[in-house]
């Protein structure tokens, strides 16, 4: 079983990397791109966990290890 975890800055937090990418895209002619938010994507290979246990542990891993909960939010998906 695998898990995909997406971590993004909260909408209320300034995203300077996303802004830099948006400005670069605009200068390259992609003027229709008005906003970019840059985040992180993780793929975790889970071995020996039940789906219920994986759900609980992924919640904890995402909150305590993969994100800074003050400025980031996350979501995850268990993929079989």
N, C-alpha and C positions, 0 to 999 in steps of 0.2 A: 504494500500500500504506500502511496505517496501523498504528500500534502503540498499544496501551493499556498504561500503566504505573501500577501501584498501589503506593503507598508508605505503610507503616504503622509506628507505633512498635512496637518489639519488645515482646513480652509482659512482659518483665522490667523495662520502663521505665514509670515513672509517666506517665499521660496526663491532665493536669489539664483539658484542653479536653474530652476525652471524659467525664470525671467531671462537669464543669459541665453538659454536655448531658444526661447521665443524670439528674442532680438536677432539671433543668428539666422533663424529661419526666415524672419522678415527681410533681413538684408540679402538673403539668397533668393528672394522673390516669392516666398510663401506668405504673402500678406494676409491670407484668409485665416491663418493660425493666430488667434487672438490671445490664447493663454496656454501655458505649458506648466504642468506640475510634475516634478521629477520625484520618483520614489524608488523603492527597493523591491525586488522579487526574489523569493527563496523557494527552493524545491527541497523538501525534506523526505528522505527515504525512511519509512517507518517499518520496523520489523518486529513482529511478535506482539503487537498491540491489537486489542479489539477496537472496533470502530468507536464505541462509547468511550473507552479509555483514551483513544487518540484525540477525540473531540475535547476532552477535559485537559489533556496534557498540552495540546496545541494552543488552547486558550492561555494556559499558563506560560508556555514558551514564548508566544507572541507578545504577551503583556510584559513579561519580566526580562526577556533576553533580546528579542528582535526589535523592540520599539522603545522610544523614549515617550512614555504616555503623556507627558506634558505638551509635546509639540507634534506628535505623530498619532495616526490611527491605523488600524490594521483590519484585514479580513483574511480568512483562510478557507480553503476548500480541500476536502479529502478526496483524492482521486485513486481509483482502484486499477 
